[in-house]
């Protein structure tokens, strides 16, 4: 079993905000970030731009807990 890394893969930042239309593509982007090891930070922000629903979701890369 692999140990979680203390840094995100591929040089990604520890804090990310994904935004986009509330559609399957956005959901896949969030799901991919979760599969990499990111965790949701609070709930999403949702707005309507006059044509469509737009979502923003913050994600955090949490360092693995240190065991003594």
PyMOL commands that place a pseudoatom at each C-alpha (Angstrom):
pseudoatom trace, name=CA, resn=UNK, resi=1, chain=A, elem=C, hetatm=0, pos=[0.000, 0.000, 0.000]
pseudoatom trace, name=CA, resn=UNK, resi=2, chain=A, elem=C, hetatm=0, pos=[1.447, 3.396, -0.973]
pseudoatom trace, name=CA, resn=UNK, resi=3, chain=A, elem=C, hetatm=0, pos=[1.861, 6.255, 1.467]
pseudoatom trace, name=CA, resn=UNK, resi=4, chain=A, elem=C, hetatm=0, pos=[0.039, 9.499, 0.549]
pseudoatom trace, name=CA, resn=UNK, resi=5, chain=A, elem=C, hetatm=0, pos=[2.392, 12.194, -0.672]
pseudoatom trace, name=CA, resn=UNK, resi=6, chain=A, elem=C, hetatm=0, pos=[2.733, 15.450, 1.235]
pseudoatom trace, name=CA, resn=UNK, resi=7, chain=A, elem=C, hetatm=0, pos=[2.574, 17.350, -2.058]
pseudoatom trace, name=CA, resn=UNK, resi=8, chain=A, elem=C, hetatm=0, pos=[0.050, 17.152, -4.879]
pseudoatom trace, name=CA, resn=UNK, resi=9, chain=A, elem=C, hetatm=0, pos=[1.051, 15.348, -8.096]
pseudoatom trace, name=CA, resn=UNK, resi=10, chain=A, elem=C, hetatm=0, pos=[2.236, 17.039, -11.284]
pseudoatom trace, name=CA, resn=UNK, resi=11, chain=A, elem=C, hetatm=0, pos=[3.148, 20.304, -9.533]
pseudoatom trace, name=CA, resn=UNK, resi=12, chain=A, elem=C, hetatm=0, pos=[-0.495, 21.117, -8.803]
pseudoatom trace, name=CA, resn=UNK, resi=13, chain=A, elem=C, hetatm=0, pos=[-1.172, 23.631, -6.008]
pseudoatom trace, name=CA, resn=UNK, resi=14, chain=A, elem=C, hetatm=0, pos=[-2.381, 22.539, -2.563]
pseudoatom trace, name=CA, resn=UNK, resi=15, chain=A, elem=C, hetatm=0, pos=[-5.464, 24.763, -2.909]
pseudoatom trace, name=CA, resn=UNK, resi=16, chain=A, elem=C, hetatm=0, pos=[-7.590, 24.746, -6.033]
pseudoatom trace, name=CA, resn=UNK, resi=17, chain=A, elem=C, hetatm=0, pos=[-10.917, 26.216, -7.064]
pseudoatom trace, name=CA, resn=UNK, resi=18, chain=A, elem=C, hetatm=0, pos=[-12.641, 24.541, -9.964]
pseudoatom trace, name=CA, resn=UNK, resi=19, chain=A, elem=C, hetatm=0, pos=[-15.330, 26.540, -11.748]
pseudoatom trace, name=CA, resn=UNK, resi=20, chain=A, elem=C, hetatm=0, pos=[-17.626, 25.930, -14.651]
pseudoatom trace, name=CA, resn=UNK, resi=21, chain=A, elem=C, hetatm=0, pos=[-21.138, 25.221, -15.826]
pseudoatom trace, name=CA, resn=UNK, resi=22, chain=A, elem=C, hetatm=0, pos=[-23.013, 22.732, -13.647]
pseudoatom trace, name=CA, resn=UNK, resi=23, chain=A, elem=C, hetatm=0, pos=[-22.746, 19.827, -16.060]
pseudoatom trace, name=CA, resn=UNK, resi=24, chain=A, elem=C, hetatm=0, pos=[-21.244, 16.349, -16.342]
pseudoatom trace, name=CA, resn=UNK, resi=25, chain=A, elem=C, hetatm=0, pos=[-17.865, 17.774, -17.396]
pseudoatom trace, name=CA, resn=UNK, resi=26, chain=A, elem=C, hetatm=0, pos=[-17.601, 19.830, -14.194]
pseudoatom trace, name=CA, resn=UNK, resi=27, chain=A, elem=C, hetatm=0, pos=[-18.585, 16.817, -12.088]
pseudoatom trace, name=CA, resn=UNK, resi=28, chain=A, elem=C, hetatm=0, pos=[-15.893, 14.724, -13.804]
pseudoatom trace, name=CA, resn=UNK, resi=29, chain=A, elem=C, hetatm=0, pos=[-13.262, 17.391, -13.080]
pseudoatom trace, name=CA, resn=UNK, resi=30, chain=A, elem=C, hetatm=0, pos=[-14.156, 17.413, -9.383]
pseudoatom trace, name=CA, resn=UNK, resi=31, chain=A, elem=C, hetatm=0, pos=[-14.230, 13.590, -9.313]
pseudoatom trace, name=CA, resn=UNK, resi=32, chain=A, elem=C, hetatm=0, pos=[-10.770, 13.444, -10.907]
pseudoatom trace, name=CA, resn=UNK, resi=33, chain=A, elem=C, hetatm=0, pos=[-9.371, 15.828, -8.283]
pseudoatom trace, name=CA, resn=UNK, resi=34, chain=A, elem=C, hetatm=0, pos=[-10.886, 13.690, -5.514]
pseudoatom trace, name=CA, resn=UNK, resi=35, chain=A, elem=C, hetatm=0, pos=[-9.338, 10.568, -7.065]
pseudoatom trace, name=CA, resn=UNK, resi=36, chain=A, elem=C, hetatm=0, pos=[-5.926, 12.293, -6.999]
pseudoatom trace, name=CA, resn=UNK, resi=37, chain=A, elem=C, hetatm=0, pos=[-6.281, 12.827, -3.252]
pseudoatom trace, name=CA, resn=UNK, resi=38, chain=A, elem=C, hetatm=0, pos=[-7.809, 16.292, -2.940]
pseudoatom trace, name=CA, resn=UNK, resi=39, chain=A, elem=C, hetatm=0, pos=[-10.598, 16.835, -0.428]
pseudoatom trace, name=CA, resn=UNK, resi=40, chain=A, elem=C, hetatm=0, pos=[-13.597, 19.117, -0.738]
pseudoatom trace, name=CA, resn=UNK, resi=41, chain=A, elem=C, hetatm=0, pos=[-13.345, 22.356, 1.207]
pseudoatom trace, name=CA, resn=UNK, resi=42, chain=A, elem=C, hetatm=0, pos=[-16.854, 23.255, 2.319]
pseudoatom trace, name=CA, resn=UNK, resi=43, chain=A, elem=C, hetatm=0, pos=[-19.758, 23.081, -0.092]
pseudoatom trace, name=CA, resn=UNK, resi=44, chain=A, elem=C, hetatm=0, pos=[-19.870, 24.493, -3.598]
pseudoatom trace, name=CA, resn=UNK, resi=45, chain=A, elem=C, hetatm=0, pos=[-20.826, 28.043, -4.509]
pseudoatom trace, name=CA, resn=UNK, resi=46, chain=A, elem=C, hetatm=0, pos=[-23.596, 28.192, -7.096]
pseudoatom trace, name=CA, resn=UNK, resi=47, chain=A, elem=C, hetatm=0, pos=[-24.822, 31.108, -9.181]
pseudoatom trace, name=CA, resn=UNK, resi=48, chain=A, elem=C, hetatm=0, pos=[-26.832, 31.755, -12.321]
pseudoatom trace, name=CA, resn=UNK, resi=49, chain=A, elem=C, hetatm=0, pos=[-25.239, 33.868, -15.053]
pseudoatom trace, name=CA, resn=UNK, resi=50, chain=A, elem=C, hetatm=0, pos=[-28.469, 34.580, -16.929]
pseudoatom trace, name=CA, resn=UNK, resi=51, chain=A, elem=C, hetatm=0, pos=[-28.077, 31.544, -19.163]
pseudoatom trace, name=CA, resn=UNK, resi=52, chain=A, elem=C, hetatm=0, pos=[-26.834, 28.667, -17.033]
pseudoatom trace, name=CA, resn=UNK, resi=53, chain=A, elem=C, hetatm=0, pos=[-25.977, 27.546, -13.515]
pseudoatom trace, name=CA, resn=UNK, resi=54, chain=A, elem=C, hetatm=0, pos=[-22.270, 28.037, -12.732]
pseudoatom trace, name=CA, resn=UNK, resi=55, chain=A, elem=C, hetatm=0, pos=[-20.533, 26.207, -9.883]
pseudoatom trace, name=CA, resn=UNK, resi=56, chain=A, elem=C, hetatm=0, pos=[-17.292, 26.795, -7.964]
pseudoatom trace, name=CA, resn=UNK, resi=57, chain=A, elem=C, hetatm=0, pos=[-15.785, 24.129, -5.716]
pseudoatom trace, name=CA, resn=UNK, resi=58, chain=A, elem=C, hetatm=0, pos=[-12.706, 24.625, -3.543]
pseudoatom trace, name=CA, resn=UNK, resi=59, chain=A, elem=C, hetatm=0, pos=[-10.407, 21.635, -3.011]
pseudoatom trace, name=CA, resn=UNK, resi=60, chain=A, elem=C, hetatm=0, pos=[-7.518, 21.153, -0.603]
pseudoatom trace, name=CA, resn=UNK, resi=61, chain=A, elem=C, hetatm=0, pos=[-4.575, 18.798, -0.640]
pseudoatom trace, name=CA, resn=UNK, resi=62, chain=A, elem=C, hetatm=0, pos=[-4.187, 17.850, 3.007]
pseudoatom trace, name=CA, resn=UNK, resi=63, chain=A, elem=C, hetatm=0, pos=[-0.854, 16.558, 4.195]
pseudoatom trace, name=CA, resn=UNK, resi=64, chain=A, elem=C, hetatm=0, pos=[-1.028, 13.029, 5.557]
pseudoatom trace, name=CA, resn=UNK, resi=65, chain=A, elem=C, hetatm=0, pos=[-1.364, 12.901, 9.321]
pseudoatom trace, name=CA, resn=UNK, resi=66, chain=A, elem=C, hetatm=0, pos=[1.885, 12.336, 11.133]
pseudoatom trace, name=CA, resn=UNK, resi=67, chain=A, elem=C, hetatm=0, pos=[2.066, 9.239, 13.247]
pseudoatom trace, name=CA, resn=UNK, resi=68, chain=A, elem=C, hetatm=0, pos=[4.311, 9.115, 16.308]
for i in range(1, 68): cmd.bond("trace and resi %d" % i, "trace and resi %d" % (i + 1))
show_as sticks, trace
zoom trace
